[in-house]
Amino acid sequence: MPIFDVCFIIFYPGQIPLGLGVGTKVVLSVSSKRHITRIEKNQRMKDEAKTKAQLIAKLAELRRQMKTDVEQQTVALKNANQQLAALYKVGQTITAPLRLDVVLDTIALSTVELLNTDTGVILLLDEAAQTLSIKGSYGLSDAVVKGTRDRVGESIAGRVAQTGRPIIANDLPNDPRFYNPSTKQEGLLACASVPLVIGKRIIGTLDVHSKTNRYAFNQEHIQVLNMLASQATIAIENARLYEELELAYDKQEMRVQERTAKLVAVNEQLQQEIIERKQAEQAVQHLAEQRKQLLYASQSMLSTLSLDELVWQILQALRQVLSYDICELYWLDEEAGVLRPFIRVGTEHVPKSLDTWTIPLGQDIVSAVAVSGQGELINNAHRDPRSVYPEAVQIEYEHLISIPLKTQEKTLGVFNISRKTDPRFTEDEFELVQLFIAQATASIYSAQLYTEVKQRAAELSTMLETAKAVSSTLDLEEVLTLIAEQMAIVIGVTSCTLS
């Protein structure tokens, strides 16, 4: 029951009892007649102490629970950060234009780092052969990587690829679903495998293994693996597309290079054809100019019947259409069987001894041309075994064109044209010289006939004058003197004596 010492009652307007004014205070003084004993006071203190102790214990328990929760949340946050870091790394791999093998190995390593496992493996499906083979890995030997060929529907990865559902295989050595002879030396104790799916198509599996714990994996690992697998499939597909684009680009680049090479070759061929056409046009113009010079030379050759003058004109006209060092004419002496030098241009290149050197038929290139009646073009004639020179003459270098002066009846002689240095004679030059000499031969033959006729006429005239002189006197000595003088004129000597 409450104990009161003083109680105040305040009445407000409208509630004041009769006889009391506003603001009147009524003080009730109530005195308790009951007193608290010492025993009750002690008990109360004990109860309060007990309550305080219970509160302190509850507060300590709450503190311990909060600490545990904070630690668990910290671990969970750390794991979440690791997962985010791994997923971020995989995301970077997705956007990087890397080769497929690099992408796969990167994903395997990221998986191991994230889940703190011993191995990370990516097996890709060969749809034609219906087998799975390792294309990216971390923590496995090369023998396992090269030796693993899991058929779809067999082994753990094969079943995941067939069903599309994850598998946890703890206590792997005693799991009948696991069979891979190449892994005997690896010491694999547990495995978790999830499918790699693009759209509705399974392209492989993402697997992790533990070598230290037979019961290493649970559904949390599967959840993380599924997240990684989702990212990995995008990375794999991007890498495949990148490789396909690179391959297509390389093929296109190769086609472009081949096409460019063909265009360059065609262009070079066209340029060469243009150059050759220009050269041909220049050659035609040059040939036309040469033939024009030949025409002029032919006209000039018709203007004289003097053999010496005619031959000199021929040599000069020939120099205008052809560069040479030496040009010489040999007459054929059939009775003596030799070629005798008649005229030579370019004597500064040869010793004087050649001016009187006769060539026996059959002993030299020039004589061979005279005998055969066929012209010859011989570059490096100094190396030809038929070349013969006087003992005092040393010819170090010579290119030669040798053309016979040939009529229908006989060979008159040989034109010899030589160069002591390069360039060599060409077939066009050889043909030009043959044409020129053919025209010159007729003129030379005509001049020879004219000279012979003129000489014969002079002889007849001399004989007639001699006959007249002889018939005009009967003095024998005078007659003999007249005959000797006329004989000297006819045979071309300065004096003639009759005995």
C-alpha positions as semicolon CSV with decimal commas, in nm:
position;residue;x (nm);y (nm);z (nm)
1;M;0,000;0,000;0,000
2;P;0,140;0,350;-0,097
3;I;0,281;0,564;0,176
4;F;0,222;0,946;0,148
5;D;0,374;1,227;0,339
6;V;0,195;1,524;0,180
7;C;-0,080;1,541;-0,078
8;F;-0,191;1,860;-0,260
9;I;-0,532;1,889;-0,424
10;I;-0,597;2,173;-0,671
11;F;-0,949;2,265;-0,780
12;Y;-0,996;2,445;-1,115
13;P;-1,278;2,686;-1,205
14;G;-1,610;2,510;-1,233
15;Q;-1,492;2,231;-1,008
16;I;-1,462;2,425;-0,678
17;P;-1,673;2,298;-0,389
18;L;-1,904;2,539;-0,224
19;G;-1,739;2,774;0,022
20;L;-1,389;2,767;-0,147
21;G;-1,247;3,046;-0,348
22;V;-1,045;3,025;-0,675
23;G;-0,677;2,934;-0,619
24;T;-0,749;2,799;-0,276
25;K;-0,511;2,521;-0,190
26;V;-0,624;2,233;0,018
27;V;-0,347;2,050;0,185
28;L;-0,408;1,703;0,300
29;S;-0,159;1,580;0,543
30;V;-0,160;1,207;0,562
31;S;0,069;1,040;0,799
32;S;0,154;0,669;0,765
33;K;0,123;0,473;1,067
34;R;0,320;0,183;0,912
35;H;0,706;0,174;0,938
36;I;0,949;-0,029;0,698
37;T;1,140;-0,294;0,884
38;R;1,514;-0,358;0,845
39;I;1,451;-0,709;0,705
40;E;1,235;-0,578;0,424
41;K;1,492;-0,318;0,341
42;N;1,768;-0,580;0,313
43;Q;1,551;-0,803;0,098
44;R;1,480;-0,517;-0,135
45;M;1,850;-0,447;-0,175
46;K;1,920;-0,815;-0,252
47;D;1,649;-0,820;-0,515
48;E;1,786;-0,507;-0,676
49;A;2,140;-0,654;-0,681
50;K;2,015;-0,976;-0,835
51;T;1,830;-0,785;-1,105
52;K;2,139;-0,580;-1,182
53;A;2,351;-0,896;-1,213
54;Q;2,100;-1,051;-1,449
55;L;2,103;-0,736;-1,661
56;I;2,483;-0,733;-1,671
57;A;2,489;-1,099;-1,778
58;K;2,236;-1,032;-2,052
59;L;2,437;-0,732;-2,172
60;A;2,756;-0,943;-2,185
61;E;2,575;-1,215;-2,382
62;L;2,440;-0,957;-2,623
63;R;2,788;-0,813;-2,664
64;R;2,936;-1,155;-2,740
65;Q;2,655;-1,224;-2,988
66;M;2,707;-0,889;-3,158
67;K;3,083;-0,954;-3,184
68;T;3,016;-1,293;-3,341
69;D;2,767;-1,138;-3,581
70;V;3,013;-0,864;-3,675
71;E;3,288;-1,121;-3,738
72;Q;3,054;-1,332;-3,950
73;Q;2,941;-1,027;-4,140
74;T;3,303;-0,925;-4,190
75;V;3,392;-1,267;-4,330
76;A;3,083;-1,260;-4,549
77;L;3,172;-0,911;-4,668
78;K;3,530;-1,019;-4,739
79;N;3,405;-1,317;-4,936
80;A;3,163;-1,095;-5,121
81;N;3,446;-0,854;-5,202
82;Q;3,657;-1,144;-5,329
83;Q;3,368;-1,265;-5,541
84;L;3,316;-0,917;-5,681
85;A;3,687;-0,885;-5,754
86;A;3,691;-1,220;-5,933
87;L;3,376;-1,136;-6,125
88;Y;3,525;-0,796;-6,214
89;K;3,840;-0,970;-6,340
90;V;3,632;-1,205;-6,551
91;G;3,435;-0,904;-6,674
92;Q;3,760;-0,737;-6,781
93;T;3,852;-1,056;-6,962
94;I;3,520;-1,047;-7,144
95;T;3,581;-0,700;-7,286
96;A;3,948;-0,763;-7,370
97;P;4,016;-0,884;-7,728
98;L;4,221;-1,185;-7,615
99;R;4,284;-1,521;-7,773
100;L;4,055;-1,801;-7,659
101;D;4,331;-1,998;-7,481
102;V;4,429;-1,689;-7,280
103;V;4,067;-1,624;-7,185
104;L;4,012;-1,982;-7,069
105;D;4,330;-1,992;-6,857
106;T;4,239;-1,655;-6,702
107;I;3,892;-1,780;-6,605
108;A;4,038;-2,098;-6,452
109;L;4,286;-1,896;-6,244
110;S;4,015;-1,650;-6,132
111;T;3,796;-1,940;-6,020
112;V;4,077;-2,091;-5,810
113;E;4,154;-1,755;-5,648
114;L;3,789;-1,689;-5,570
115;L;3,697;-2,028;-5,420
116;N;4,041;-2,103;-5,275
117;T;4,052;-2,441;-5,451
118;D;4,345;-2,642;-5,578
119;T;4,242;-2,659;-5,944
120;G;4,023;-2,477;-6,190
121;V;3,929;-2,647;-6,517
122;I;3,728;-2,550;-6,824
123;L;3,622;-2,836;-7,051
124;L;3,471;-2,750;-7,390
125;L;3,235;-2,972;-7,586
126;D;3,317;-3,110;-7,929
127;E;2,963;-3,148;-8,059
128;A;3,065;-3,367;-8,352
129;A;3,262;-3,616;-8,140
130;Q;3,044;-3,568;-7,827
131;T;3,352;-3,543;-7,606
132;L;3,482;-3,292;-7,352
133;S;3,847;-3,187;-7,349
134;I;4,038;-2,944;-7,125
135;K;4,095;-2,609;-7,298
136;G;4,179;-2,396;-6,994
137;S;4,321;-2,502;-6,659
138;Y;4,512;-2,413;-6,347
139;G;4,668;-2,660;-6,102
140;L;4,669;-2,968;-6,329
141;S;4,966;-3,134;-6,496
142;D;5,015;-3,126;-6,871
143;A;4,957;-3,502;-6,883
144;V;4,606;-3,461;-6,738
145;V;4,530;-3,165;-6,963
146;K;4,636;-3,354;-7,276
147;G;4,496;-3,693;-7,166
148;T;4,143;-3,591;-7,061
149;R;3,869;-3,691;-7,306
150;D;3,535;-3,728;-7,126
151;R;3,242;-3,859;-7,329
152;V;2,906;-3,690;-7,282
153;G;2,701;-3,890;-7,030
154;E;3,010;-4,045;-6,870
155;S;3,222;-3,917;-6,580
156;I;3,116;-3,617;-6,375
157;A;3,176;-3,345;-6,639
158;G;3,012;-3,566;-6,902
159;R;2,695;-3,600;-6,693
160;V;2,684;-3,224;-6,627
161;A;2,720;-3,157;-7,001
162;Q;2,439;-3,407;-7,071
163;T;2,188;-3,294;-6,806
164;G;2,279;-2,928;-6,765
165;R;2,264;-2,968;-6,384
166;P;2,555;-2,903;-6,142
167;I;2,717;-3,193;-5,955
168;I;2,901;-3,196;-5,620
169;A;3,123;-3,501;-5,589
170;N;3,282;-3,511;-5,244
171;D;3,492;-3,814;-5,150
172;L;3,593;-3,835;-5,516
173;P;3,812;-4,150;-5,494
174;N;3,506;-4,353;-5,386
175;D;3,260;-4,193;-5,629
176;P;3,169;-4,443;-5,907
177;R;3,083;-4,159;-6,144
178;F;3,443;-4,040;-6,151
179;Y;3,674;-4,215;-6,397
180;N;3,983;-4,055;-6,545
181;P;4,300;-4,271;-6,551
182;S;4,519;-3,969;-6,626
183;T;4,435;-3,812;-6,285
184;K;4,564;-4,100;-6,068
185;Q;4,879;-3,910;-5,974
186;E;4,695;-3,580;-5,909
187;G;4,543;-3,676;-5,571
188;L;4,202;-3,521;-5,640
189;L;3,964;-3,569;-5,338
190;A;3,655;-3,358;-5,423
191;C;3,498;-3,195;-5,726
192;A;3,225;-2,944;-5,812
193;S;3,109;-2,902;-6,172
194;V;2,861;-2,662;-6,335
195;P;2,754;-2,633;-6,702
196;L;2,862;-2,355;-6,937
197;V;2,546;-2,253;-7,120
198;I;2,491;-2,009;-7,405
199;G;2,121;-1,965;-7,468
200;K;1,992;-2,320;-7,463
201;R;2,317;-2,472;-7,582
202;I;2,567;-2,635;-7,346
203;I;2,922;-2,566;-7,462
204;G;3,117;-2,726;-7,174
205;T;3,171;-2,728;-6,798
206;L;3,350;-2,528;-6,529
207;D;3,505;-2,757;-6,264
208;V;3,702;-2,711;-5,943
209;H;3,888;-2,973;-5,738
210;S;4,032;-3,006;-5,390
211;K;4,344;-3,209;-5,314
212;T;4,326;-3,160;-4,935
213;N;3,960;-3,201;-4,831
214;R;3,727;-3,488;-4,925
215;Y;3,419;-3,279;-4,839
216;A;3,529;-2,942;-4,968
217;F;3,223;-2,825;-5,164
218;N;2,861;-2,729;-5,093
219;Q;2,577;-2,537;-5,254
220;E;2,742;-2,204;-5,181
221;H;3,031;-2,310;-5,407
222;I;2,782;-2,411;-5,675
223;Q;2,615;-2,071;-5,650
224;V;2,947;-1,890;-5,700
225;L;3,049;-2,129;-5,978
226;N;2,722;-2,060;-6,157
227;M;2,790;-1,686;-6,143
228;L;3,139;-1,740;-6,278
229;A;3,008;-1,976;-6,545
230;S;2,761;-1,710;-6,664
231;Q;3,044;-1,461;-6,701
232;A;3,276;-1,725;-6,849
233;T;3,036;-1,820;-7,127
234;I;3,020;-1,457;-7,238
235;A;3,401;-1,434;-7,230
236;I;3,436;-1,760;-7,425
237;E;3,183;-1,655;-7,686
238;N;3,349;-1,313;-7,723
239;A;3,690;-1,475;-7,759
240;R;3,555;-1,714;-8,020
241;L;3,397;-1,430;-8,209
242;Y;3,722;-1,234;-8,181
243;E;3,921;-1,528;-8,318
244;E;3,669;-1,575;-8,597
245;L;3,692;-1,206;-8,680
246;E;4,072;-1,223;-8,671
247;L;4,065;-1,527;-8,898
248;A;3,820;-1,355;-9,132
249;Y;4,034;-1,041;-9,121
250;D;4,349;-1,241;-9,194
251;K;4,176;-1,414;-9,485
252;Q;4,048;-1,083;-9,612
253;E;4,390;-0,925;-9,562
254;M;4,545;-1,215;-9,752
255;R;4,293;-1,169;-10,031
256;V;4,366;-0,797;-10,034
257;Q;4,740;-0,864;-10,042
258;E;4,695;-1,120;-10,320
259;R;4,474;-0,880;-10,511
260;T;4,719;-0,596;-10,448
261;A;5,008;-0,817;-10,561
262;K;4,814;-0,905;-10,876
263;L;4,734;-0,540;-10,936
264;V;5,099;-0,447;-10,875
265;A;5,207;-0,726;-11,112
266;V;4,953;-0,614;-11,373
267;N;5,062;-0,254;-11,325
268;E;5,428;-0,349;-11,354
269;Q;5,347;-0,554;-11,662
270;L;5,151;-0,262;-11,804
271;Q;5,437;-0,024;-11,724
272;Q;5,678;-0,269;-11,884
273;E;5,454;-0,295;-12,188
274;I;5,438;0,085;-12,204
275;I;5,817;0,104;-12,177
276;E;5,858;-0,168;-12,439
277;R;5,605;0,002;-12,663
278;K;5,789;0,332;-12,627
279;Q;6,115;0,153;-12,695
280;A;5,956;-0,016;-12,994
281;E;5,823;0,318;-13,117
282;Q;6,167;0,471;-13,068
283;A;6,324;0,174;-13,245
284;V;6,076;0,211;-13,532
285;Q;6,150;0,583;-13,548
286;H;6,521;0,512;-13,535
287;L;6,485;0,245;-13,801
288;A;6,276;0,479;-14,013
289;E;6,545;0,743;-13,972
290;Q;6,812;0,489;-14,065
291;R;6,617;0,380;-14,371
292;K;6,574;0,743;-14,461
293;Q;6,951;0,784;-14,439
294;L;6,987;0,472;-14,651
295;L;6,757;0,622;-14,910
296;Y;6,965;0,938;-14,917
297;A;7,281;0,725;-14,937
298;S;7,132;0,524;-15,221
299;Q;7,048;0,841;-15,409
300;S;7,400;0,971;-15,353
301;M;7,546;0,640;-15,471
302;L;7,356;0,677;-15,797
303;S;7,514;1,016;-15,851
304;T;7,862;0,880;-15,926
305;L;8,024;0,594;-16,116
306;S;8,370;0,655;-15,970
307;L;8,453;0,344;-15,767
308;D;8,679;0,522;-15,519
309;E;8,431;0,804;-15,466
310;L;8,140;0,562;-15,441
311;V;8,308;0,343;-15,174
312;W;8,399;0,651;-14,975
313;Q;8,036;0,771;-14,987
314;I;7,919;0,426;-14,871
315;L;8,148;0,431;-14,568
316;Q;8,039;0,782;-14,471
317;A;7,670;0,700;-14,514
318;L;7,712;0,385;-14,306
319;R;7,865;0,586;-14,019
320;Q;7,554;0,805;-14,011
321;V;7,326;0,508;-13,937
322;L;7,563;0,290;-13,733
323;S;7,836;0,361;-13,480
324;Y;8,160;0,170;-13,540
325;D;8,533;0,196;-13,484
326;I;8,662;0,033;-13,804
327;C;8,498;-0,022;-14,142
328;E;8,698;-0,187;-14,420
329;L;8,644;-0,330;-14,768
330;Y;8,828;-0,631;-14,905
331;W;8,823;-0,725;-15,279
332;L;8,814;-1,093;-15,364
333;D;9,098;-1,209;-15,588
334;E;8,969;-1,548;-15,700
335;E;9,278;-1,628;-15,912
336;A;9,514;-1,569;-15,619
337;G;9,266;-1,713;-15,362
338;V;9,298;-1,416;-15,128
339;L;9,110;-1,110;-15,003
340;R;9,299;-0,787;-15,065
341;P;9,235;-0,467;-14,857
342;F;9,092;-0,183;-15,065
343;I;8,994;0,087;-14,813
344;R;8,975;0,125;-14,433
345;V;8,810;0,390;-14,209
346;G;8,925;0,413;-13,847
347;T;9,290;0,335;-13,905
348;E;9,380;0,493;-13,567
349;H;9,253;0,174;-13,404
350;V;9,482;-0,065;-13,598
351;P;9,847;-0,072;-13,699
352;K;9,953;0,019;-14,055
353;S;10,057;-0,340;-14,121
354;L;9,690;-0,430;-14,178
355;D;9,674;-0,196;-14,482
356;T;9,868;-0,445;-14,690
357;W;9,766;-0,769;-14,516
358;T;9,597;-1,012;-14,752
359;I;9,371;-1,283;-14,608
360;P;9,395;-1,633;-14,761
361;L;9,059;-1,789;-14,827
362;G;8,956;-2,038;-14,557
363;Q;9,181;-1,897;-14,281
364;D;8,968;-1,624;-14,117
365;I;8,612;-1,516;-14,037
366;V;8,620;-1,264;-14,324
367;S;8,739;-1,523;-14,572
368;A;8,474;-1,768;-14,445
369;V;8,206;-1,508;-14,524
370;A;8,352;-1,459;-14,872
371;V;8,345;-1,834;-14,938
372;S;7,996;-1,898;-14,793
373;G;7,837;-1,579;-14,925
374;Q;7,649;-1,543;-14,592
375;G;7,694;-1,250;-14,355
376;E;7,784;-1,310;-13,989
377;L;7,728;-1,123;-13,662
378;I;7,996;-1,221;-13,410
379;N;8,016;-1,043;-13,075
380;N;8,338;-1,113;-12,884
381;A;8,497;-1,207;-13,215
382;H;8,840;-1,196;-13,050
383;R;8,744;-1,521;-12,876
384;D;8,632;-1,693;-13,196
385;P;8,886;-1,960;-13,295
386;R;8,858;-1,854;-13,662
387;S;8,994;-1,506;-13,586
388;V;9,340;-1,460;-13,743
389;Y;9,556;-1,146;-13,718
390;P;9,912;-1,063;-13,826
391;E;10,177;-1,153;-13,570
392;A;10,244;-0,787;-13,485
393;V;9,876;-0,712;-13,419
394;Q;9,718;-0,780;-13,077
395;I;9,340;-0,740;-13,072
396;E;9,216;-0,733;-12,710
397;Y;8,845;-0,684;-12,775
398;E;8,627;-0,685;-13,085
399;H;8,263;-0,716;-13,195
400;L;8,226;-0,789;-13,565
401;I;7,974;-0,771;-13,853
402;S;8,100;-0,921;-14,178
403;I;7,883;-0,888;-14,493
404;P;7,970;-1,018;-14,844
405;L;7,941;-0,797;-15,154
406;K;7,748;-1,052;-15,359
407;T;7,579;-1,026;-15,697
408;Q;7,384;-1,297;-15,870
409;E;7,693;-1,409;-16,058
410;K;7,974;-1,383;-15,804
411;T;8,111;-1,241;-15,477
412;L;8,295;-0,917;-15,523
413;G;8,440;-0,880;-15,174
414;V;8,355;-0,839;-14,804
415;F;8,257;-0,540;-14,589
416;N;8,400;-0,574;-14,238
417;I;8,260;-0,353;-13,952
418;S;8,396;-0,376;-13,596
419;R;8,369;-0,219;-13,250
420;K;8,660;-0,231;-13,010
421;T;8,437;-0,166;-12,704
422;D;8,078;-0,228;-12,596
423;P;7,793;-0,201;-12,681
424;R;7,763;-0,518;-12,880
425;F;7,603;-0,526;-13,221
426;T;7,231;-0,610;-13,225
427;E;7,027;-0,818;-13,467
428;D;6,854;-0,501;-13,585
429;E;7,190;-0,343;-13,666
430;F;7,299;-0,660;-13,842
431;E;6,983;-0,656;-14,054
432;L;7,030;-0,287;-14,130
433;V;7,389;-0,339;-14,245
434;Q;7,284;-0,629;-14,467
435;L;7,017;-0,415;-14,630
436;F;7,260;-0,127;-14,677
437;I;7,536;-0,344;-14,827
438;A;7,282;-0,512;-15,055
439;Q;7,194;-0,172;-15,199
440;A;7,559;-0,069;-15,211
441;T;7,665;-0,387;-15,392
442;A;7,467;-0,304;-15,703
443;S;7,619;0,043;-15,716
444;I;7,970;-0,094;-15,659
445;Y;7,920;-0,357;-15,928
446;S;7,796;-0,092;-16,169
447;A;8,094;0,127;-16,086
448;Q;8,328;-0,167;-16,145
449;L;8,168;-0,238;-16,481
450;Y;8,186;0,131;-16,568
451;T;8,552;0,138;-16,471
452;E;8,624;-0,173;-16,678
453;V;8,432;-0,037;-16,978
454;K;8,607;0,297;-16,946
455;Q;8,942;0,123;-16,924
456;R;8,859;-0,094;-17,224
457;A;8,753;0,211;-17,420
458;A;9,077;0,385;-17,328
459;E;9,271;0,079;-17,442
460;L;9,087;0,067;-17,772
461;S;9,141;0,438;-17,820
462;T;9,509;0,393;-17,748
463;M;9,533;0,104;-17,991
464;L;9,359;0,314;-18,257
465;E;9,596;0,604;-18,202
466;T;9,888;0,363;-18,218
467;A;9,765;0,219;-18,545
468;K;9,727;0,567;-18,691
469;A;10,076;0,663;-18,575
470;V;10,230;0,344;-18,713
471;S;10,064;0,388;-19,046
472;S;10,184;0,748;-19,072
473;T;10,557;0,661;-19,085
474;L;10,785;0,395;-19,228
475;D;11,067;0,459;-18,981
476;L;11,096;0,131;-18,778
477;E;11,257;0,294;-18,481
478;E;10,991;0,562;-18,466
479;V;10,717;0,301;-18,500
480;L;10,860;0,094;-18,213
481;T;10,887;0,401;-17,993
482;L;10,521;0,492;-18,055
483;I;10,412;0,136;-17,978
484;A;10,608;0,133;-17,644
485;E;10,459;0,466;-17,537
486;Q;10,104;0,354;-17,610
487;M;10,161;0,019;-17,433
488;A;10,277;0,204;-17,121
489;I;9,957;0,411;-17,127
490;V;9,737;0,103;-17,172
491;I;9,891;-0,107;-16,894
492;G;9,925;0,194;-16,658
493;V;10,304;0,212;-16,621
494;T;10,544;0,505;-16,655
495;S;10,764;0,350;-16,916
496;C;10,782;0,057;-17,152
497;T;11,078;-0,081;-17,342
498;L;11,068;-0,313;-17,646
499;S;11,367;-0,537;-17,705
